[in-house]
């Protein structure tokens, strides 16, 4: 009999989650700037920036592929 983990791995891949510290590292932005980019009232608001996922009380993370996609879009936009 196949165990649940093996079955799950065959059908889907688990998204990687990034804590704020890693998002800061990958983007080169400060934590303040990141939270400003998520705040609709801020002049730094960026509707294209990935929204964090609440993991538990006081703990959030970002989906790695969404952060990577945002960075790729920024790189692509510089050529235009």
C-alpha positions as CSV (number, residue, x, y, z in Angstrom):
1,X,0.0,0.0,0.0
2,X,1.3,3.4,-0.9
3,X,1.7,5.9,1.9
4,X,0.0,9.3,1.9
5,X,3.2,11.3,1.5
6,X,4.3,9.4,-1.6
7,X,0.8,9.8,-3.1
8,X,0.8,13.5,-2.3
9,X,4.3,14.0,-3.8
10,X,3.2,12.4,-7.1
11,X,0.1,14.6,-7.5
12,X,1.2,18.0,-6.3
13,X,4.3,19.8,-5.2
14,X,4.2,21.7,-1.9
15,X,4.8,25.5,-2.4
16,X,7.8,26.8,-0.7
17,X,7.2,29.5,1.9
18,X,9.6,32.4,2.6
19,X,9.7,34.2,5.9
20,X,10.0,38.0,5.8
21,X,13.8,37.8,6.4
22,X,14.2,35.8,3.1
23,X,11.9,38.1,1.2
24,X,14.0,41.0,2.3
25,X,17.1,39.1,1.2
26,X,15.7,38.2,-2.3
27,X,14.1,41.5,-3.1
28,X,16.7,43.8,-1.6
29,X,13.9,45.8,0.0
30,X,13.6,46.6,3.7
31,X,10.8,45.0,5.8
32,X,9.3,48.5,6.2
33,X,9.2,49.0,2.4
34,X,7.6,45.5,1.9
35,X,4.8,46.3,4.4
36,X,4.3,49.7,2.9
37,X,4.0,48.1,-0.5
38,X,1.1,46.0,0.9
39,X,-0.6,49.0,2.6
40,X,-3.2,50.5,0.2
41,X,-2.9,53.8,2.2
42,X,0.8,54.1,1.6
43,X,2.4,56.0,-1.3
44,X,4.6,53.0,-1.8
45,X,1.6,50.7,-2.3
46,X,2.2,48.2,-5.1
47,X,-0.8,46.1,-6.1
48,X,1.5,43.6,-7.9
49,X,3.5,42.7,-4.8
50,X,2.6,39.3,-3.5
51,X,0.4,39.2,-0.4
52,X,1.7,37.3,2.6
53,X,0.0,34.2,3.9
54,X,-0.9,34.1,7.6
55,X,0.5,30.9,9.0
56,X,-0.4,31.4,12.7
57,X,-0.9,34.3,15.1
58,X,2.1,36.6,14.6
59,X,3.6,34.5,11.8
60,X,3.4,35.2,8.1
61,X,5.3,34.0,5.0
62,X,5.2,34.6,1.3
63,X,4.9,32.0,-1.5
64,X,8.3,31.7,-3.1
65,X,7.1,31.3,-6.6
66,X,5.0,34.5,-6.3
67,X,8.0,36.5,-5.0
68,X,10.1,35.1,-7.9
69,X,7.4,36.0,-10.4
70,X,7.2,39.6,-9.1
71,X,11.0,39.9,-9.4
72,X,11.0,38.5,-12.9
73,X,8.3,41.0,-13.9
74,X,10.4,43.9,-12.5
75,X,13.4,42.7,-14.5
76,X,11.3,42.3,-17.7
77,X,9.7,45.8,-17.2
78,X,13.1,47.5,-17.2
79,X,13.6,46.7,-20.9
80,X,10.5,48.6,-21.9
